[in-house]
């Protein structure tokens, strides 16, 4: 049965009017940073995509989320972007398409891209021992002995370094990395996969090699060229007004209530966290993902080489058990869908992306040339990478093909 002939299901007339009005703007206008296209222009079904907002609203009504921003792009064009629910329940502030979210570990692929920019320039190699840049790692020990081989930059980017520790900064970035270097290793480098703050160490290496603060490097080499104007470690006072509140389950799961996270204290002197410190929007993330999908280029902006993109987004971890969903593998800073199943069953093998601690998700299906961005803010629920919210959103988007 073709997409246009499938039954629509319970889609409200109100949502259909909302979505079709947006779709009919045509590809000549810009929406949220990338060209906006009617779904039919890229071979997609507007009616199917129109089911996404009411399905997200159903999760609001079940007290699973306060709201959601969803974005789908195909062939470099946005074919769906919508916001439902509230950014702040207490103050009745609705979510908007440009609401700013704490994206937590979705920061990691951006840090990996910074490393690869320096690699493109011949200023570092993935096989370099991290101790070449951070001498404290010369003292790394496993059960009181030096590891069998040095920890490399590649190990850091694939979570196979053996470094343990949390994802939060402890003082400055330099102090955080020194503290990580002083901890005993948990296994031999390359021996297994274990989610780690290895990308935090990478961020410190970027500072040393580039000779500038890590956040400045990201701003100059990634955010500014891509027009990612709302992606930052330090939201301005005006941007702070657009940040979504984080929610956790209320008593007996019959409500949700506000809570805080490690980024809630918006102190201007807080150190940047390369593993999980960024705030961003759906529009900005779509631009970053489209750049990666475009082999390192977005429009006239060449951020990183096509070779670097291939290296980041190919399977680096062999048969090691990795990630937070079945059939997952790991690239350089990116999760990789090796064998689609469960929450990823609708995606193509080789799809790459990353989730965040507060339920946010961003995935790129290179075979279909599609981008999926889901932004929510919640904690205390089940594994965000395996959430029903993610599965429903991706399924509806893919079924629109």
DOBA-327291 format. One record per residue (C-alpha): x negated, y negated, z; residue in one letter. Coordinates in steps of 0.05 Angstrom, whole numbers, plus 5000, padded with zeros to 4 digits. Layout:
# DOBA-327291
<pavo <X; Y; Z>; A>;
...
***
This chain:
# DOBA-327291
<pavo <5000; 5000; 5000>; X>;
<pavo <4971; 4932; 4982>; X>;
<pavo <4961; 4879; 5036>; X>;
<pavo <5015; 4836; 5006>; X>;
<pavo <5066; 4893; 5011>; X>;
<pavo <5053; 4913; 5083>; X>;
<pavo <5109; 4897; 5133>; X>;
<pavo <5094; 4834; 5173>; X>;
<pavo <5117; 4857; 5241>; X>;
<pavo <5141; 4808; 5294>; X>;
<pavo <5109; 4744; 5269>; X>;
<pavo <5148; 4683; 5289>; X>;
<pavo <5170; 4632; 5237>; X>;
<pavo <5136; 4578; 5278>; X>;
<pavo <5069; 4612; 5272>; X>;
<pavo <5079; 4626; 5198>; X>;
<pavo <5093; 4552; 5186>; X>;
<pavo <5032; 4532; 5227>; X>;
<pavo <4985; 4579; 5192>; X>;
<pavo <5010; 4570; 5121>; X>;
<pavo <5007; 4495; 5128>; X>;
<pavo <4933; 4501; 5146>; X>;
<pavo <4920; 4551; 5091>; X>;
<pavo <4951; 4507; 5039>; X>;
<pavo <4901; 4451; 5051>; X>;
<pavo <4858; 4485; 4998>; X>;
<pavo <4784; 4494; 4991>; X>;
<pavo <4770; 4422; 4973>; X>;
<pavo <4775; 4400; 5046>; X>;
<pavo <4727; 4415; 5102>; X>;
<pavo <4752; 4447; 5166>; X>;
<pavo <4708; 4458; 5227>; X>;
<pavo <4643; 4452; 5188>; X>;
<pavo <4652; 4503; 5132>; X>;
<pavo <4699; 4496; 5072>; X>;
<pavo <4771; 4515; 5086>; X>;
<pavo <4803; 4562; 5036>; X>;
<pavo <4872; 4591; 5030>; X>;
<pavo <4865; 4666; 5043>; X>;
<pavo <4887; 4683; 4972>; X>;
<pavo <4826; 4647; 4944>; X>;
<pavo <4781; 4701; 4975>; X>;
<pavo <4828; 4759; 4965>; X>;
<pavo <4860; 4758; 5034>; X>;
<pavo <4932; 4759; 5058>; X>;
<pavo <4955; 4697; 5095>; X>;
<pavo <5013; 4734; 5128>; X>;
<pavo <4967; 4783; 5161>; X>;
<pavo <4920; 4729; 5186>; X>;
<pavo <4981; 4692; 5212>; X>;
<pavo <4992; 4749; 5261>; X>;
<pavo <4928; 4732; 5299>; X>;
<pavo <4954; 4672; 5340>; X>;
<pavo <5017; 4706; 5367>; X>;
<pavo <4977; 4768; 5385>; X>;
<pavo <4927; 4725; 5423>; X>;
<pavo <4986; 4690; 5456>; X>;
<pavo <5010; 4758; 5480>; X>;
<pavo <4946; 4767; 5519>; X>;
<pavo <4959; 4698; 5550>; X>;
<pavo <5028; 4721; 5571>; X>;
<pavo <4998; 4785; 5601>; X>;
<pavo <4951; 4743; 5644>; X>;
<pavo <4890; 4770; 5608>; X>;
<pavo <4865; 4702; 5585>; X>;
<pavo <4883; 4629; 5592>; X>;
<pavo <4875; 4620; 5517>; X>;
<pavo <4833; 4637; 5456>; X>;
<pavo <4801; 4605; 5396>; X>;
<pavo <4795; 4651; 5336>; X>;
<pavo <4759; 4640; 5270>; X>;
<pavo <4752; 4684; 5209>; X>;
<pavo <4708; 4666; 5149>; X>;
<pavo <4701; 4703; 5083>; X>;
<pavo <4652; 4688; 5027>; X>;
<pavo <4628; 4625; 5062>; X>;
<pavo <4697; 4596; 5072>; X>;
<pavo <4741; 4592; 5134>; X>;
<pavo <4807; 4628; 5121>; X>;
<pavo <4833; 4626; 5192>; X>;
<pavo <4820; 4582; 5253>; X>;
<pavo <4869; 4575; 5310>; X>;
<pavo <4874; 4558; 5384>; X>;
<pavo <4927; 4584; 5431>; X>;
<pavo <4937; 4575; 5506>; X>;
<pavo <4902; 4530; 5555>; X>;
<pavo <4831; 4506; 5567>; X>;
<pavo <4851; 4485; 5637>; X>;
<pavo <4915; 4513; 5667>; X>;
<pavo <4917; 4468; 5728>; X>;
<pavo <4914; 4404; 5687>; X>;
<pavo <4955; 4432; 5629>; X>;
<pavo <4898; 4417; 5580>; X>;
<pavo <4910; 4458; 5517>; X>;
<pavo <4856; 4495; 5480>; X>;
<pavo <4836; 4460; 5416>; X>;
<pavo <4797; 4485; 5357>; X>;
<pavo <4737; 4444; 5380>; X>;
<pavo <4741; 4465; 5454>; X>;
<pavo <4671; 4479; 5481>; X>;
<pavo <4656; 4547; 5512>; X>;
<pavo <4599; 4575; 5553>; X>;
<pavo <4575; 4629; 5505>; X>;
<pavo <4526; 4663; 5553>; X>;
<pavo <4488; 4719; 5518>; X>;
<pavo <4510; 4697; 5449>; X>;
<pavo <4450; 4651; 5460>; X>;
<pavo <4402; 4710; 5449>; X>;
<pavo <4407; 4714; 5372>; X>;
<pavo <4393; 4640; 5369>; X>;
<pavo <4331; 4649; 5411>; X>;
<pavo <4310; 4707; 5366>; X>;
<pavo <4318; 4661; 5306>; X>;
<pavo <4271; 4610; 5338>; X>;
<pavo <4218; 4664; 5346>; X>;
<pavo <4226; 4684; 5273>; X>;
<pavo <4218; 4612; 5250>; X>;
<pavo <4149; 4612; 5283>; X>;
<pavo <4135; 4680; 5254>; X>;
<pavo <4152; 4653; 5184>; X>;
<pavo <4100; 4598; 5196>; X>;
<pavo <4047; 4648; 5215>; X>;
<pavo <4043; 4622; 5286>; X>;
<pavo <4059; 4688; 5319>; X>;
<pavo <4069; 4761; 5302>; X>;
<pavo <4121; 4810; 5327>; X>;
<pavo <4064; 4857; 5345>; X>;
<pavo <4028; 4805; 5388>; X>;
<pavo <4022; 4824; 5461>; X>;
<pavo <4063; 4775; 5502>; X>;
<pavo <4003; 4768; 5547>; X>;
<pavo <3968; 4731; 5490>; X>;
<pavo <4015; 4674; 5505>; X>;
<pavo <4033; 4687; 5578>; X>;
<pavo <3971; 4713; 5615>; X>;
<pavo <4013; 4732; 5676>; X>;
<pavo <4036; 4793; 5636>; X>;
<pavo <3965; 4820; 5636>; X>;
<pavo <3981; 4841; 5707>; X>;
<pavo <4044; 4879; 5688>; X>;
<pavo <4048; 4945; 5725>; X>;
<pavo <4090; 5008; 5723>; X>;
<pavo <4087; 5049; 5787>; X>;
<pavo <4025; 5011; 5806>; X>;
<pavo <3988; 5024; 5741>; X>;
<pavo <3980; 4984; 5676>; X>;
<pavo <4030; 5006; 5623>; X>;
<pavo <4007; 5054; 5568>; X>;
<pavo <4006; 4996; 5519>; X>;
<pavo <4018; 4921; 5523>; X>;
<pavo <4088; 4892; 5518>; X>;
<pavo <4098; 4861; 5449>; X>;
<pavo <4143; 4806; 5423>; X>;
<pavo <4182; 4860; 5386>; X>;
<pavo <4194; 4897; 5452>; X>;
<pavo <4222; 4833; 5483>; X>;
<pavo <4270; 4822; 5425>; X>;
<pavo <4296; 4894; 5424>; X>;
<pavo <4305; 4903; 5500>; X>;
<pavo <4253; 4958; 5501>; X>;
<pavo <4199; 4920; 5541>; X>;
<pavo <4211; 4953; 5608>; X>;
<pavo <4222; 4885; 5641>; X>;
<pavo <4278; 4883; 5692>; X>;
<pavo <4312; 4825; 5726>; X>;
<pavo <4375; 4783; 5719>; X>;
<pavo <4397; 4738; 5662>; X>;
<pavo <4397; 4674; 5703>; X>;
<pavo <4340; 4624; 5708>; X>;
<pavo <4304; 4616; 5775>; X>;
<pavo <4278; 4545; 5774>; X>;
<pavo <4243; 4521; 5710>; X>;
<pavo <4236; 4565; 5649>; X>;
<pavo <4162; 4573; 5664>; X>;
<pavo <4176; 4592; 5736>; X>;
<pavo <4230; 4642; 5715>; X>;
<pavo <4183; 4677; 5667>; X>;
<pavo <4127; 4679; 5718>; X>;
<pavo <4175; 4713; 5766>; X>;
<pavo <4194; 4764; 5712>; X>;
<pavo <4121; 4778; 5698>; X>;
<pavo <4108; 4792; 5772>; X>;
<pavo <4162; 4846; 5776>; X>;
<pavo <4144; 4919; 5767>; X>;
<pavo <4162; 4947; 5699>; X>;
<pavo <4220; 4996; 5698>; X>;
<pavo <4194; 5041; 5642>; X>;
<pavo <4139; 5045; 5590>; X>;
<pavo <4146; 4993; 5534>; X>;
<pavo <4183; 5023; 5475>; X>;
<pavo <4205; 5084; 5515>; X>;
<pavo <4279; 5066; 5523>; X>;
<pavo <4330; 5011; 5515>; X>;
<pavo <4353; 4971; 5575>; X>;
<pavo <4388; 4903; 5570>; X>;
<pavo <4339; 4853; 5598>; X>;
<pavo <4318; 4780; 5601>; X>;
<pavo <4266; 4793; 5548>; X>;
<pavo <4294; 4736; 5505>; X>;
<pavo <4282; 4689; 5563>; X>;
<pavo <4208; 4707; 5558>; X>;
<pavo <4213; 4695; 5483>; X>;
<pavo <4240; 4625; 5497>; X>;
<pavo <4179; 4609; 5539>; X>;
<pavo <4134; 4635; 5483>; X>;
<pavo <4170; 4588; 5435>; X>;
<pavo <4153; 4530; 5481>; X>;
<pavo <4080; 4548; 5484>; X>;
<pavo <4070; 4563; 5410>; X>;
<pavo <4111; 4503; 5385>; X>;
<pavo <4082; 4455; 5436>; X>;
<pavo <4149; 4427; 5455>; X>;
<pavo <4206; 4443; 5503>; X>;
<pavo <4247; 4503; 5482>; X>;
<pavo <4313; 4464; 5479>; X>;
<pavo <4280; 4411; 5435>; X>;
<pavo <4255; 4464; 5387>; X>;
<pavo <4326; 4493; 5379>; X>;
<pavo <4355; 4424; 5370>; X>;
<pavo <4305; 4403; 5317>; X>;
<pavo <4297; 4468; 5278>; X>;
<pavo <4366; 4500; 5283>; X>;
<pavo <4422; 4456; 5310>; X>;
<pavo <4407; 4391; 5273>; X>;
<pavo <4395; 4423; 5205>; X>;
<pavo <4459; 4463; 5211>; X>;
<pavo <4502; 4407; 5238>; X>;
<pavo <4514; 4445; 5303>; X>;
<pavo <4530; 4381; 5340>; X>;
<pavo <4567; 4413; 5398>; X>;
<pavo <4516; 4467; 5414>; X>;
<pavo <4474; 4449; 5474>; X>;
<pavo <4446; 4468; 5542>; X>;
<pavo <4467; 4401; 5570>; X>;
<pavo <4537; 4377; 5548>; X>;
<pavo <4545; 4302; 5549>; X>;
<pavo <4599; 4271; 5593>; X>;
<pavo <4645; 4268; 5532>; X>;
<pavo <4631; 4341; 5515>; X>;
<pavo <4644; 4362; 5587>; X>;
<pavo <4716; 4339; 5579>; X>;
<pavo <4724; 4392; 5525>; X>;
<pavo <4695; 4452; 5563>; X>;
<pavo <4743; 4510; 5576>; X>;
<pavo <4751; 4533; 5648>; X>;
<pavo <4729; 4604; 5667>; X>;
<pavo <4783; 4649; 5696>; X>;
<pavo <4784; 4714; 5736>; X>;
<pavo <4841; 4762; 5753>; X>;
<pavo <4889; 4737; 5807>; X>;
<pavo <4921; 4781; 5860>; X>;
<pavo <4947; 4848; 5833>; X>;
<pavo <4931; 4825; 5762>; X>;
<pavo <4995; 4784; 5759>; X>;
<pavo <4959; 4719; 5746>; X>;
<pavo <4891; 4689; 5731>; X>;
<pavo <4855; 4638; 5773>; X>;
<pavo <4796; 4591; 5760>; X>;
<pavo <4726; 4611; 5780>; X>;
<pavo <4655; 4587; 5767>; X>;
<pavo <4594; 4615; 5731>; X>;
<pavo <4519; 4601; 5731>; X>;
<pavo <4529; 4544; 5681>; X>;
<pavo <4585; 4509; 5719>; X>;
<pavo <4536; 4462; 5753>; X>;
<pavo <4524; 4415; 5695>; X>;
<pavo <4461; 4385; 5725>; X>;
<pavo <4420; 4347; 5673>; X>;
<pavo <4356; 4376; 5700>; X>;
<pavo <4379; 4449; 5697>; X>;
<pavo <4328; 4489; 5658>; X>;
<pavo <4350; 4518; 5591>; X>;
<pavo <4366; 4593; 5593>; X>;
<pavo <4344; 4627; 5528>; X>;
<pavo <4383; 4690; 5547>; X>;
<pavo <4449; 4658; 5564>; X>;
<pavo <4451; 4583; 5573>; X>;
<pavo <4485; 4552; 5513>; X>;
<pavo <4552; 4518; 5504>; X>;
<pavo <4583; 4518; 5435>; X>;
<pavo <4646; 4517; 5392>; X>;
<pavo <4676; 4564; 5341>; X>;
<pavo <4657; 4515; 5285>; X>;
<pavo <4584; 4511; 5305>; X>;
<pavo <4577; 4586; 5313>; X>;
<pavo <4608; 4597; 5245>; X>;
<pavo <4555; 4553; 5214>; X>;
<pavo <4499; 4592; 5249>; X>;
<pavo <4528; 4659; 5228>; X>;
<pavo <4539; 4635; 5157>; X>;
<pavo <4466; 4614; 5154>; X>;
<pavo <4445; 4684; 5175>; X>;
<pavo <4494; 4715; 5126>; X>;
<pavo <4464; 4670; 5073>; X>;
<pavo <4395; 4698; 5084>; X>;
<pavo <4371; 4640; 5128>; X>;
<pavo <4401; 4583; 5087>; X>;
<pavo <4464; 4541; 5095>; X>;
<pavo <4474; 4492; 5038>; X>;
<pavo <4410; 4453; 5030>; X>;
<pavo <4384; 4474; 5098>; X>;
<pavo <4333; 4531; 5099>; X>;
<pavo <4325; 4550; 5173>; X>;
<pavo <4290; 4616; 5169>; X>;
<pavo <4266; 4663; 5114>; X>;
<pavo <4308; 4717; 5081>; X>;
<pavo <4255; 4767; 5103>; X>;
<pavo <4263; 4744; 5176>; X>;
<pavo <4338; 4753; 5171>; X>;
<pavo <4330; 4824; 5144>; X>;
<pavo <4282; 4840; 5201>; X>;
<pavo <4328; 4812; 5255>; X>;
<pavo <4390; 4847; 5229>; X>;
<pavo <4362; 4916; 5213>; X>;
<pavo <4362; 4973; 5263>; X>;
<pavo <4299; 4969; 5305>; X>;
<pavo <4314; 5020; 5360>; X>;
<pavo <4319; 5085; 5321>; X>;
<pavo <4358; 5137; 5358>; X>;
<pavo <4353; 5104; 5427>; X>;
<pavo <4420; 5097; 5463>; X>;
<pavo <4434; 5023; 5465>; X>;
<pavo <4486; 4970; 5476>; X>;
<pavo <4554; 4968; 5509>; X>;
<pavo <4597; 5004; 5457>; X>;
<pavo <4590; 5072; 5424>; X>;
<pavo <4553; 5076; 5358>; X>;
<pavo <4513; 5014; 5373>; X>;
<pavo <4440; 5000; 5357>; X>;
<pavo <4395; 4939; 5364>; X>;
<pavo <4358; 4892; 5318>; X>;
<pavo <4316; 4832; 5340>; X>;
<pavo <4363; 4796; 5387>; X>;
<pavo <4424; 4823; 5352>; X>;
<pavo <4469; 4883; 5366>; X>;
<pavo <4479; 4928; 5305>; X>;
<pavo <4539; 4971; 5288>; X>;
<pavo <4506; 5037; 5268>; X>;
<pavo <4567; 5082; 5267>; X>;
<pavo <4634; 5044; 5269>; X>;
<pavo <4680; 5073; 5322>; X>;
<pavo <4728; 5050; 5377>; X>;
<pavo <4727; 4975; 5381>; X>;
<pavo <4682; 4972; 5319>; X>;
<pavo <4717; 5023; 5276>; X>;
<pavo <4744; 4970; 5229>; X>;
<pavo <4675; 4940; 5216>; X>;
<pavo <4624; 4962; 5164>; X>;
<pavo <4560; 4999; 5183>; X>;
<pavo <4506; 4946; 5191>; X>;
<pavo <4553; 4893; 5220>; X>;
<pavo <4512; 4852; 5269>; X>;
<pavo <4529; 4804; 5325>; X>;
<pavo <4531; 4793; 5400>; X>;
<pavo <4579; 4783; 5457>; X>;
<pavo <4575; 4741; 5520>; X>;
<pavo <4588; 4753; 5594>; X>;
<pavo <4652; 4712; 5592>; X>;
<pavo <4686; 4752; 5536>; X>;
<pavo <4662; 4712; 5476>; X>;
<pavo <4645; 4751; 5413>; X>;
<pavo <4612; 4735; 5346>; X>;
<pavo <4602; 4787; 5291>; X>;
<pavo <4581; 4786; 5218>; X>;
<pavo <4601; 4840; 5169>; X>;
<pavo <4551; 4832; 5112>; X>;
<pavo <4585; 4884; 5067>; X>;
<pavo <4650; 4845; 5068>; X>;
<pavo <4615; 4778; 5076>; X>;
<pavo <4660; 4763; 5136>; X>;
<pavo <4650; 4727; 5201>; X>;
<pavo <4692; 4739; 5264>; X>;
<pavo <4688; 4690; 5323>; X>;
<pavo <4729; 4701; 5386>; X>;
<pavo <4721; 4650; 5442>; X>;
<pavo <4754; 4662; 5510>; X>;
<pavo <4730; 4648; 5582>; X>;
<pavo <4742; 4703; 5632>; X>;
<pavo <4704; 4745; 5682>; X>;
<pavo <4721; 4804; 5727>; X>;
<pavo <4756; 4843; 5672>; X>;
<pavo <4730; 4904; 5635>; X>;
<pavo <4671; 4906; 5587>; X>;
<pavo <4681; 4846; 5541>; X>;
<pavo <4647; 4881; 5482>; X>;
<pavo <4700; 4935; 5486>; X>;
<pavo <4761; 4892; 5501>; X>;
<pavo <4829; 4901; 5469>; X>;
<pavo <4828; 4827; 5452>; X>;
<pavo <4767; 4837; 5408>; X>;
<pavo <4795; 4900; 5376>; X>;
<pavo <4862; 4868; 5359>; X>;
<pavo <4830; 4806; 5331>; X>;
<pavo <4781; 4844; 5287>; X>;
<pavo <4834; 4893; 5264>; X>;
<pavo <4882; 4839; 5241>; X>;
<pavo <4827; 4802; 5204>; X>;
<pavo <4803; 4864; 5168>; X>;
<pavo <4874; 4887; 5152>; X>;
<pavo <4883; 4821; 5115>; X>;
<pavo <4836; 4844; 5061>; X>;
***
